[in-house]
Amino acid sequence: MAETATLEGYVEWMKGLLGTIPDGRYELTAFATDKDRTTVVATAVFHDTQTVAGGPAEPTGQTVASDYAYVMTFDGDRIAHMTKIWNDAYALRQLGWA
């Protein structure tokens, strides 16, 4: 993900990921807004099991439960900047991909 530099690139990467773990879902754990800074913070846990061929390995049948946070700054009603805080290496190890 180090080379992913745009929101569009991130969305395309996520579409590819969800193709190999098709029953992905998230559990929202917190949501906050800061009107003065036009910022929204959301935290969640992503859950899934790799059951479909694709990605770096054949289906492992392993599950993932991975915490993450989004910090989004808005310009009007559009996201001007987004940061995702996620330990991707840990999540990929849970799936048996790393």
For each residue, the residues with C-beta under 8 A, 3 or more apart:
1: 4 10 13 88
2:
3:
4: 1 9 10 13
5: 9
6: 9 10
7: 10 11 79 82
8: 11 12
9: 4 5 6 12 13
10: 1 4 6 7 13 14 82 84
11: 7 8 14 15
12: 8 9 15 16
13: 1 4 9 10 16 17
14: 10 11 17 18
15: 11 12 18 19
16: 12 13 19 20 54 55
17: 13 14 20 21 24 55
18: 14 15 21 22 24
19: 15 16 22 52 54
20: 16 17 50 52 53 54 55 59
21: 17 18 24 48 49 50 51 52 64 95
22: 18 19 51 52
23: 48 49 51
24: 17 18 21 46 47 48
25: 46 47 48
26: 44 45 46 47
27: 44 45 47
28: 31 42 43 44
29: 43 44 45 67
30: 41 42 43
31: 28 40 41 42 43
32: 40 41 42
33: 39 40 41
34: 37 38 39 40 41
35: 38
36:
37: 34 73
38: 34 35 73 74 75
39: 33 34 71 72 73 74
40: 31 32 33 34 70 71 72 74
41: 30 31 32 33 34 69 70 71 72
42: 28 30 31 32 69 70 72
43: 28 29 30 31 67 68 69 70
44: 26 27 28 29 67 68 69
45: 26 27 29 65 66 67 68
46: 24 25 26 64 65 66 68 91
47: 24 25 26 27 63 64 65
48: 21 23 24 25 63 64
49: 21 23 61 62 63 64
50: 20 21 55 57 59 60 61 62 64 95 96 97
51: 21 22 23 59 61
52: 19 20 21 22 59
53: 20 58 59
54: 16 19 20
55: 16 17 20 50 97
56: 97 98
57: 50 60 96 97
58: 53
59: 20 50 51 52 53
60: 50 57 95 96 97
61: 49 50 51
62: 49 50 94 95 96
63: 47 48 49 94 95
64: 21 46 47 48 49 50 91 94 95
65: 45 46 47 94
66: 45 46 86 87 90 91 94
67: 29 43 44 45 86 87
68: 43 44 45 46 84 85 86
69: 41 42 43 44 84 85 86
70: 40 41 42 43 82 83 84 85
71: 39 40 41 82 83 85
72: 39 40 41 42 79 81 82 83
73: 37 38 39 79 80 81 82
74: 38 39 40 77 78 79 80
75: 38 78 79 80
76:
77: 74
78: 74 75
79: 7 72 73 74 75 82
80: 73 74 75
81: 72 73
82: 7 10 70 71 72 73 79
83: 70 71 72
84: 10 68 69 70
85: 68 69 70 71
86: 66 67 68 69 91
87: 66 67 90 91
88: 1 91 92
89: 92 93 98
90: 66 87 93 94
91: 46 64 66 86 87 88 94 95
92: 88 89 95 97 98
93: 89 90 96 97 98
94: 62 63 64 65 66 90 91
95: 21 50 60 62 63 64 91 92
96: 50 57 60 62 93
97: 50 55 56 57 60 92 93
98: 56 89 92 93
